[in-house]
Amino acid sequence: MVAAWAVPSVLFTAFAALRLLGVTGNRYIIATVALTPYIGVVGLVLGVVGLFMRRWIFGGVVLAFAMIVSAAVVPRMVSHEQSTVFGPRLTVMTANLYVGRADAVAVLDMVRRNDVEVLSMQELSPAMVQDLDRAGIDRVLPYRLFEPQRGGAGSGLASRYPLRPTKIADPATFAQPSAIVDLPGVVDPEVLVVHAVPGVDDAATWKAELAEMPGATTKDKPRMLIGDFNATLDHPDLRDVISRGYVDVAQQHGSGLTPTWPAGIWPPPVTLDHFLVDSRCAVVDYQVFDLPGSDHRAAVAVLNLP
């Protein structure tokens, strides 16, 4: 009985130390850190069980580590206070199209239902572009900046408003187009479609691509990084990107634990898709939706721009 408790408790303590020290050294640690919300609950249970077993010192240590880990997770469930912003309102959406297997009609139905004005797409294949054209994307989002590729390397940006292509990110494994969105009025946001390589496939490249993400500008064009980061808020590499002048929309809204991958229940669902927006923006709403044909769920955010 003691061994059945002690072994997982030792493993949890080792995990907690890695999480709190911000270590993401290899693919296995990257994958494990993504499961922090689940492992934190396990740690709480182990700590309580240890105290019931009168393993006061080690049980107390396990419980203390579990509470510290949980303290980093729980705030994602609570909406954050924001300053009042009176700029234009913008509705944006991100959708990983699963190497072009997503249902194009469902994508556009989601765009229409949520009055989406800017759509960030990852894993955009040439065949998917044809499907979107047949489904009538030009009628709702007539402006586009597409870089379709076979497999999962393609990406694209579609908009209700004109797009001016920019280059704000270094070339990466997957296409990451960016553009200034010419909104009516004086505020024109700059949007980067993000698709980082999975850390479980190539840890070094994943770390490098996140490290190279551009910071938010303090000028008149609020910057947004939207897409599949293949990282959760428990990864220090993503938190470092956020520290460059952004906020995570889901976290601001109190929905930071709403999973976006996988669409099913196994592996344990986590939040890999994010809207990182200039910290001067205010989050009005955030929702996640099932996307037929995709292994990711789509997400929609409503923002007030500065």
Contacts in CASP RR format, 6 or more apart in sequence:
PFRMAT RR
TARGET T0000
AUTHOR 0000-0000-0000
METHOD contacts of the structure
MODEL  1
MVAAWAVPSVLFTAFAALRLLGVTGNRYIIATVALTPYIGVVGLVLGVVG
LFMRRWIFGGVVLAFAMIVSAAVVPRMVSHEQSTVFGPRLTVMTANLYVG
RADAVAVLDMVRRNDVEVLSMQELSPAMVQDLDRAGIDRVLPYRLFEPQR
GGAGSGLASRYPLRPTKIADPATFAQPSAIVDLPGVVDPEVLVVHAVPGV
DDAATWKAELAEMPGATTKDKPRMLIGDFNATLDHPDLRDVISRGYVDVA
QQHGSGLTPTWPAGIWPPPVTLDHFLVDSRCAVVDYQVFDLPGSDHRAAV
AVLNLP
1 53 0 8 1.000
2 53 0 8 1.000
2 55 0 8 1.000
5 46 0 8 1.000
5 49 0 8 1.000
5 50 0 8 1.000
5 53 0 8 1.000
5 55 0 8 1.000
6 58 0 8 1.000
8 42 0 8 1.000
8 46 0 8 1.000
9 43 0 8 1.000
9 46 0 8 1.000
9 47 0 8 1.000
9 50 0 8 1.000
9 58 0 8 1.000
9 59 0 8 1.000
9 62 0 8 1.000
12 39 0 8 1.000
12 40 0 8 1.000
12 42 0 8 1.000
12 43 0 8 1.000
12 46 0 8 1.000
12 62 0 8 1.000
12 65 0 8 1.000
12 66 0 8 1.000
13 61 0 8 1.000
13 62 0 8 1.000
13 65 0 8 1.000
15 32 0 8 1.000
15 39 0 8 1.000
16 40 0 8 1.000
16 43 0 8 1.000
16 65 0 8 1.000
16 66 0 8 1.000
16 68 0 8 1.000
16 69 0 8 1.000
17 65 0 8 1.000
18 29 0 8 1.000
18 32 0 8 1.000
18 33 0 8 1.000
19 33 0 8 1.000
19 36 0 8 1.000
19 69 0 8 1.000
19 72 0 8 1.000
19 234 0 8 1.000
20 65 0 8 1.000
20 68 0 8 1.000
20 69 0 8 1.000
22 236 0 8 1.000
23 29 0 8 1.000
24 30 0 8 1.000
24 33 0 8 1.000
24 203 0 8 1.000
24 207 0 8 1.000
24 235 0 8 1.000
24 236 0 8 1.000
24 237 0 8 1.000
25 203 0 8 1.000
26 203 0 8 1.000
27 199 0 8 1.000
27 200 0 8 1.000
27 201 0 8 1.000
27 202 0 8 1.000
27 203 0 8 1.000
30 199 0 8 1.000
30 200 0 8 1.000
30 203 0 8 1.000
30 206 0 8 1.000
30 235 0 8 1.000
31 199 0 8 1.000
31 200 0 8 1.000
32 39 0 8 1.000
33 232 0 8 1.000
33 234 0 8 1.000
33 235 0 8 1.000
34 231 0 8 1.000
34 232 0 8 1.000
34 234 0 8 1.000
34 235 0 8 1.000
34 270 0 8 1.000
34 272 0 8 1.000
35 268 0 8 1.000
35 270 0 8 1.000
36 69 0 8 1.000
36 72 0 8 1.000
36 73 0 8 1.000
36 232 0 8 1.000
36 234 0 8 1.000
37 73 0 8 1.000
37 234 0 8 1.000
37 257 0 8 1.000
37 270 0 8 1.000
38 268 0 8 1.000
39 69 0 8 1.000
40 66 0 8 1.000
40 69 0 8 1.000
40 70 0 8 1.000
40 73 0 8 1.000
41 70 0 8 1.000
43 62 0 8 1.000
43 63 0 8 1.000
43 65 0 8 1.000
43 66 0 8 1.000
43 69 0 8 1.000
44 63 0 8 1.000
44 66 0 8 1.000
44 67 0 8 1.000
44 70 0 8 1.000
46 59 0 8 1.000
46 62 0 8 1.000
46 63 0 8 1.000
46 66 0 8 1.000
47 59 0 8 1.000
47 60 0 8 1.000
47 62 0 8 1.000
47 63 0 8 1.000
47 66 0 8 1.000
48 63 0 8 1.000
50 58 0 8 1.000
50 59 0 8 1.000
50 60 0 8 1.000
50 62 0 8 1.000
50 63 0 8 1.000
51 59 0 8 1.000
51 60 0 8 1.000
51 63 0 8 1.000
72 234 0 8 1.000
73 234 0 8 1.000
73 257 0 8 1.000
75 251 0 8 1.000
76 233 0 8 1.000
76 250 0 8 1.000
76 251 0 8 1.000
76 254 0 8 1.000
76 255 0 8 1.000
76 256 0 8 1.000
76 257 0 8 1.000
77 254 0 8 1.000
77 256 0 8 1.000
77 257 0 8 1.000
78 254 0 8 1.000
79 252 0 8 1.000
79 253 0 8 1.000
79 254 0 8 1.000
80 247 0 8 1.000
80 251 0 8 1.000
80 252 0 8 1.000
80 254 0 8 1.000
82 252 0 8 1.000
82 282 0 8 1.000
82 283 0 8 1.000
83 282 0 8 1.000
84 282 0 8 1.000
85 280 0 8 1.000
85 281 0 8 1.000
85 282 0 8 1.000
85 304 0 8 1.000
85 305 0 8 1.000
85 306 0 8 1.000
86 304 0 8 1.000
87 187 0 8 1.000
87 304 0 8 1.000
87 305 0 8 1.000
87 306 0 8 1.000
88 183 0 8 1.000
88 184 0 8 1.000
88 185 0 8 1.000
88 187 0 8 1.000
88 304 0 8 1.000
88 305 0 8 1.000
89 284 0 8 1.000
89 302 0 8 1.000
89 303 0 8 1.000
89 304 0 8 1.000
89 305 0 8 1.000
90 117 0 8 1.000
90 118 0 8 1.000
90 181 0 8 1.000
90 183 0 8 1.000
90 189 0 8 1.000
90 302 0 8 1.000
90 303 0 8 1.000
90 305 0 8 1.000
91 114 0 8 1.000
91 115 0 8 1.000
91 116 0 8 1.000
91 117 0 8 1.000
91 118 0 8 1.000
91 300 0 8 1.000
91 301 0 8 1.000
91 302 0 8 1.000
91 303 0 8 1.000
92 116 0 8 1.000
92 117 0 8 1.000
92 118 0 8 1.000
92 119 0 8 1.000
92 120 0 8 1.000
92 191 0 8 1.000
92 224 0 8 1.000
92 226 0 8 1.000
92 275 0 8 1.000
92 300 0 8 1.000
92 301 0 8 1.000
92 303 0 8 1.000
93 110 0 8 1.000
93 111 0 8 1.000
93 114 0 8 1.000
93 116 0 8 1.000
93 118 0 8 1.000
93 119 0 8 1.000
93 120 0 8 1.000
93 298 0 8 1.000
93 299 0 8 1.000
93 300 0 8 1.000
93 301 0 8 1.000
94 119 0 8 1.000
94 120 0 8 1.000
94 121 0 8 1.000
94 122 0 8 1.000
94 226 0 8 1.000
94 227 0 8 1.000
94 228 0 8 1.000
94 273 0 8 1.000
94 275 0 8 1.000
94 298 0 8 1.000
94 299 0 8 1.000
95 102 0 8 1.000
95 107 0 8 1.000
95 110 0 8 1.000
95 119 0 8 1.000
95 120 0 8 1.000
95 121 0 8 1.000
95 122 0 8 1.000
95 291 0 8 1.000
95 294 0 8 1.000
95 296 0 8 1.000
95 298 0 8 1.000
96 102 0 8 1.000
96 121 0 8 1.000
96 122 0 8 1.000
96 123 0 8 1.000
96 195 0 8 1.000
96 227 0 8 1.000
96 228 0 8 1.000
96 261 0 8 1.000
96 273 0 8 1.000
96 294 0 8 1.000
96 295 0 8 1.000
96 296 0 8 1.000
96 298 0 8 1.000
97 107 0 8 1.000
97 121 0 8 1.000
97 122 0 8 1.000
97 123 0 8 1.000
97 124 0 8 1.000
97 125 0 8 1.000
97 128 0 8 1.000
97 294 0 8 1.000
98 123 0 8 1.000
98 293 0 8 1.000
98 294 0 8 1.000
98 295 0 8 1.000
98 296 0 8 1.000
99 123 0 8 1.000
99 125 0 8 1.000
99 151 0 8 1.000
99 152 0 8 1.000
100 123 0 8 1.000
100 124 0 8 1.000
100 125 0 8 1.000
100 127 0 8 1.000
100 128 0 8 1.000
100 131 0 8 1.000
100 151 0 8 1.000
100 152 0 8 1.000
101 293 0 8 1.000
101 294 0 8 1.000
102 128 0 8 1.000
102 291 0 8 1.000
102 292 0 8 1.000
102 293 0 8 1.000
102 294 0 8 1.000
103 291 0 8 1.000
103 292 0 8 1.000
103 293 0 8 1.000
104 128 0 8 1.000
104 131 0 8 1.000
104 132 0 8 1.000
104 134 0 8 1.000
104 135 0 8 1.000
104 137 0 8 1.000
105 135 0 8 1.000
106 291 0 8 1.000
106 292 0 8 1.000
106 293 0 8 1.000
107 119 0 8 1.000
107 132 0 8 1.000
107 135 0 8 1.000
107 291 0 8 1.000
107 298 0 8 1.000
108 132 0 8 1.000
108 135 0 8 1.000
108 136 0 8 1.000
108 137 0 8 1.000
108 140 0 8 1.000
110 116 0 8 1.000
110 289 0 8 1.000
110 291 0 8 1.000
110 298 0 8 1.000
110 300 0 8 1.000
111 119 0 8 1.000
111 140 0 8 1.000
111 141 0 8 1.000
112 140 0 8 1.000
114 287 0 8 1.000
114 300 0 8 1.000
116 140 0 8 1.000
116 141 0 8 1.000
116 300 0 8 1.000
117 141 0 8 1.000
117 159 0 8 1.000
117 160 0 8 1.000
117 161 0 8 1.000
118 141 0 8 1.000
118 157 0 8 1.000
118 158 0 8 1.000
118 159 0 8 1.000
118 160 0 8 1.000
118 161 0 8 1.000
118 181 0 8 1.000
118 191 0 8 1.000
119 141 0 8 1.000
119 157 0 8 1.000
119 158 0 8 1.000
119 159 0 8 1.000
120 155 0 8 1.000
120 156 0 8 1.000
120 157 0 8 1.000
120 191 0 8 1.000
120 193 0 8 1.000
120 194 0 8 1.000
120 226 0 8 1.000
120 227 0 8 1.000
121 155 0 8 1.000
121 156 0 8 1.000
121 157 0 8 1.000
121 158 0 8 1.000
121 193 0 8 1.000
122 152 0 8 1.000
122 154 0 8 1.000
122 155 0 8 1.000
122 156 0 8 1.000
122 174 0 8 1.000
122 193 0 8 1.000
122 194 0 8 1.000
122 195 0 8 1.000
122 227 0 8 1.000
122 228 0 8 1.000
123 151 0 8 1.000
123 152 0 8 1.000
123 153 0 8 1.000
123 154 0 8 1.000
123 155 0 8 1.000
123 195 0 8 1.000
124 146 0 8 1.000
124 147 0 8 1.000
124 148 0 8 1.000
124 149 0 8 1.000
124 154 0 8 1.000
124 155 0 8 1.000
124 156 0 8 1.000
124 175 0 8 1.000
125 148 0 8 1.000
125 149 0 8 1.000
125 150 0 8 1.000
125 151 0 8 1.000
125 152 0 8 1.000
125 154 0 8 1.000
126 148 0 8 1.000
126 149 0 8 1.000
126 150 0 8 1.000
128 148 0 8 1.000
129 146 0 8 1.000
129 148 0 8 1.000
132 158 0 8 1.000
137 144 0 8 1.000
137 158 0 8 1.000
140 160 0 8 1.000
141 158 0 8 1.000
141 159 0 8 1.000
141 160 0 8 1.000
142 160 0 8 1.000
143 158 0 8 1.000
143 159 0 8 1.000
143 160 0 8 1.000
143 161 0 8 1.000
143 162 0 8 1.000
143 163 0 8 1.000
144 156 0 8 1.000
144 157 0 8 1.000
144 158 0 8 1.000
144 159 0 8 1.000
144 163 0 8 1.000
145 156 0 8 1.000
145 157 0 8 1.000
145 158 0 8 1.000
145 163 0 8 1.000
145 165 0 8 1.000
145 177 0 8 1.000
145 179 0 8 1.000
146 156 0 8 1.000
146 157 0 8 1.000
146 158 0 8 1.000
146 177 0 8 1.000
147 154 0 8 1.000
147 155 0 8 1.000
147 156 0 8 1.000
147 175 0 8 1.000
147 177 0 8 1.000
148 154 0 8 1.000
148 156 0 8 1.000
149 175 0 8 1.000
152 174 0 8 1.000
153 173 0 8 1.000
153 174 0 8 1.000
153 175 0 8 1.000
154 174 0 8 1.000
154 175 0 8 1.000
154 195 0 8 1.000
155 174 0 8 1.000
155 175 0 8 1.000
155 176 0 8 1.000
155 177 0 8 1.000
155 193 0 8 1.000
155 195 0 8 1.000
156 175 0 8 1.000
156 177 0 8 1.000
156 193 0 8 1.000
157 163 0 8 1.000
157 177 0 8 1.000
157 178 0 8 1.000
157 179 0 8 1.000
157 191 0 8 1.000
157 193 0 8 1.000
159 179 0 8 1.000
159 181 0 8 1.000
161 181 0 8 1.000
161 182 0 8 1.000
161 183 0 8 1.000
161 184 0 8 1.000
162 181 0 8 1.000
162 182 0 8 1.000
163 179 0 8 1.000
163 180 0 8 1.000
163 181 0 8 1.000
163 182 0 8 1.000
164 179 0 8 1.000
164 180 0 8 1.000
164 182 0 8 1.000
165 177 0 8 1.000
165 178 0 8 1.000
165 179 0 8 1.000
166 178 0 8 1.000
166 179 0 8 1.000
166 180 0 8 1.000
166 190 0 8 1.000
167 178 0 8 1.000
168 178 0 8 1.000
168 190 0 8 1.000
168 192 0 8 1.000
168 214 0 8 1.000
168 223 0 8 1.000
169 176 0 8 1.000
169 178 0 8 1.000
169 192 0 8 1.000
169 212 0 8 1.000
169 213 0 8 1.000
169 214 0 8 1.000
170 212 0 8 1.000
172 195 0 8 1.000
172 196 0 8 1.000
172 197 0 8 1.000
172 209 0 8 1.000
172 212 0 8 1.000
173 196 0 8 1.000
173 197 0 8 1.000
173 202 0 8 1.000
173 205 0 8 1.000
173 209 0 8 1.000
174 195 0 8 1.000
174 196 0 8 1.000
174 197 0 8 1.000
175 193 0 8 1.000
175 195 0 8 1.000
176 192 0 8 1.000
176 193 0 8 1.000
176 194 0 8 1.000
176 195 0 8 1.000
177 192 0 8 1.000
177 193 0 8 1.000
178 190 0 8 1.000
178 191 0 8 1.000
178 192 0 8 1.000
178 193 0 8 1.000
179 190 0 8 1.000
179 191 0 8 1.000
180 188 0 8 1.000
180 189 0 8 1.000
180 190 0 8 1.000
180 191 0 8 1.000
180 221 0 8 1.000
181 188 0 8 1.000
181 189 0 8 1.000
181 190 0 8 1.000
181 191 0 8 1.000
182 188 0 8 1.000
183 189 0 8 1.000
183 305 0 8 1.000
186 220 0 8 1.000
187 220 0 8 1.000
187 221 0 8 1.000
187 222 0 8 1.000
187 305 0 8 1.000
187 306 0 8 1.000
188 220 0 8 1.000
188 221 0 8 1.000
189 221 0 8 1.000
189 222 0 8 1.000
189 223 0 8 1.000
189 224 0 8 1.000
189 278 0 8 1.000
189 305 0 8 1.000
190 217 0 8 1.000
190 221 0 8 1.000
190 222 0 8 1.000
190 223 0 8 1.000
190 224 0 8 1.000
191 223 0 8 1.000
191 224 0 8 1.000
191 226 0 8 1.000
192 213 0 8 1.000
192 214 0 8 1.000
192 223 0 8 1.000
192 224 0 8 1.000
192 225 0 8 1.000
192 226 0 8 1.000
193 226 0 8 1.000
193 227 0 8 1.000
194 213 0 8 1.000
194 225 0 8 1.000
194 226 0 8 1.000
194 227 0 8 1.000
194 228 0 8 1.000
194 229 0 8 1.000
194 274 0 8 1.000
195 227 0 8 1.000
195 228 0 8 1.000
195 230 0 8 1.000
196 206 0 8 1.000
196 209 0 8 1.000
196 210 0 8 1.000
196 228 0 8 1.000
196 229 0 8 1.000
196 230 0 8 1.000
196 231 0 8 1.000
197 205 0 8 1.000
197 206 0 8 1.000
197 209 0 8 1.000
197 230 0 8 1.000
198 206 0 8 1.000
198 230 0 8 1.000
199 205 0 8 1.000
199 206 0 8 1.000
199 207 0 8 1.000
199 230 0 8 1.000
206 230 0 8 1.000
206 231 0 8 1.000
206 237 0 8 1.000
207 237 0 8 1.000
210 229 0 8 1.000
210 231 0 8 1.000
210 237 0 8 1.000
210 238 0 8 1.000
210 240 0 8 1.000
210 241 0 8 1.000
211 237 0 8 1.000
211 240 0 8 1.000
213 225 0 8 1.000
213 241 0 8 1.000
213 244 0 8 1.000
214 223 0 8 1.000
214 225 0 8 1.000
214 244 0 8 1.000
215 223 0 8 1.000
215 241 0 8 1.000
215 244 0 8 1.000
215 245 0 8 1.000
215 246 0 8 1.000
216 222 0 8 1.000
216 223 0 8 1.000
216 244 0 8 1.000
216 245 0 8 1.000
216 246 0 8 1.000
216 278 0 8 1.000
216 279 0 8 1.000
217 223 0 8 1.000
217 278 0 8 1.000
222 277 0 8 1.000
222 278 0 8 1.000
222 280 0 8 1.000
222 281 0 8 1.000
222 305 0 8 1.000
222 306 0 8 1.000
223 246 0 8 1.000
223 277 0 8 1.000
223 278 0 8 1.000
224 275 0 8 1.000
224 276 0 8 1.000
224 277 0 8 1.000
224 278 0 8 1.000
224 281 0 8 1.000
225 241 0 8 1.000
225 246 0 8 1.000
225 274 0 8 1.000
225 275 0 8 1.000
225 276 0 8 1.000
225 277 0 8 1.000
226 274 0 8 1.000
226 275 0 8 1.000
226 276 0 8 1.000
227 273 0 8 1.000
227 274 0 8 1.000
227 275 0 8 1.000
228 261 0 8 1.000
228 272 0 8 1.000
228 273 0 8 1.000
228 296 0 8 1.000
229 238 0 8 1.000
229 241 0 8 1.000
229 272 0 8 1.000
229 273 0 8 1.000
229 274 0 8 1.000
230 272 0 8 1.000
231 237 0 8 1.000
231 238 0 8 1.000
231 272 0 8 1.000
231 274 0 8 1.000
232 238 0 8 1.000
232 270 0 8 1.000
232 271 0 8 1.000
232 272 0 8 1.000
233 239 0 8 1.000
233 248 0 8 1.000
233 251 0 8 1.000
233 256 0 8 1.000
233 271 0 8 1.000
238 274 0 8 1.000
241 276 0 8 1.000
242 248 0 8 1.000
242 276 0 8 1.000
245 278 0 8 1.000
245 279 0 8 1.000
246 276 0 8 1.000
246 277 0 8 1.000
246 278 0 8 1.000
246 279 0 8 1.000
247 276 0 8 1.000
247 277 0 8 1.000
247 279 0 8 1.000
247 281 0 8 1.000
247 283 0 8 1.000
248 256 0 8 1.000
248 274 0 8 1.000
248 275 0 8 1.000
248 276 0 8 1.000
249 274 0 8 1.000
249 275 0 8 1.000
249 276 0 8 1.000
249 277 0 8 1.000
249 283 0 8 1.000
249 286 0 8 1.000
249 301 0 8 1.000
249 303 0 8 1.000
250 256 0 8 1.000
250 258 0 8 1.000
250 271 0 8 1.000
250 274 0 8 1.000
250 275 0 8 1.000
250 286 0 8 1.000
250 299 0 8 1.000
252 283 0 8 1.000
252 286 0 8 1.000
253 283 0 8 1.000
253 285 0 8 1.000
253 286 0 8 1.000
253 301 0 8 1.000
254 286 0 8 1.000
255 286 0 8 1.000
255 288 0 8 1.000
256 271 0 8 1.000
257 271 0 8 1.000
258 271 0 8 1.000
258 288 0 8 1.000
259 269 0 8 1.000
259 270 0 8 1.000
259 271 0 8 1.000
259 288 0 8 1.000
259 297 0 8 1.000
260 269 0 8 1.000
260 270 0 8 1.000
260 271 0 8 1.000
260 272 0 8 1.000
260 273 0 8 1.000
260 288 0 8 1.000
260 296 0 8 1.000
260 297 0 8 1.000
260 299 0 8 1.000
261 269 0 8 1.000
261 270 0 8 1.000
261 271 0 8 1.000
261 272 0 8 1.000
261 273 0 8 1.000
261 295 0 8 1.000
261 296 0 8 1.000
261 297 0 8 1.000
262 269 0 8 1.000
262 295 0 8 1.000
262 296 0 8 1.000
263 290 0 8 1.000
263 291 0 8 1.000
263 294 0 8 1.000
263 295 0 8 1.000
263 296 0 8 1.000
263 297 0 8 1.000
272 296 0 8 1.000
273 296 0 8 1.000
273 297 0 8 1.000
273 299 0 8 1.000
275 286 0 8 1.000
275 299 0 8 1.000
275 301 0 8 1.000
275 303 0 8 1.000
277 283 0 8 1.000
277 301 0 8 1.000
277 303 0 8 1.000
278 306 0 8 1.000
280 306 0 8 1.000
281 303 0 8 1.000
281 304 0 8 1.000
281 305 0 8 1.000
281 306 0 8 1.000
282 303 0 8 1.000
282 304 0 8 1.000
283 301 0 8 1.000
283 302 0 8 1.000
283 303 0 8 1.000
284 302 0 8 1.000
284 303 0 8 1.000
284 304 0 8 1.000
285 300 0 8 1.000
285 301 0 8 1.000
285 302 0 8 1.000
286 299 0 8 1.000
286 300 0 8 1.000
286 301 0 8 1.000
286 302 0 8 1.000
287 299 0 8 1.000
287 300 0 8 1.000
288 297 0 8 1.000
288 298 0 8 1.000
288 299 0 8 1.000
288 300 0 8 1.000
289 297 0 8 1.000
289 298 0 8 1.000
289 299 0 8 1.000
289 300 0 8 1.000
290 297 0 8 1.000
290 298 0 8 1.000
291 297 0 8 1.000
291 298 0 8 1.000
END
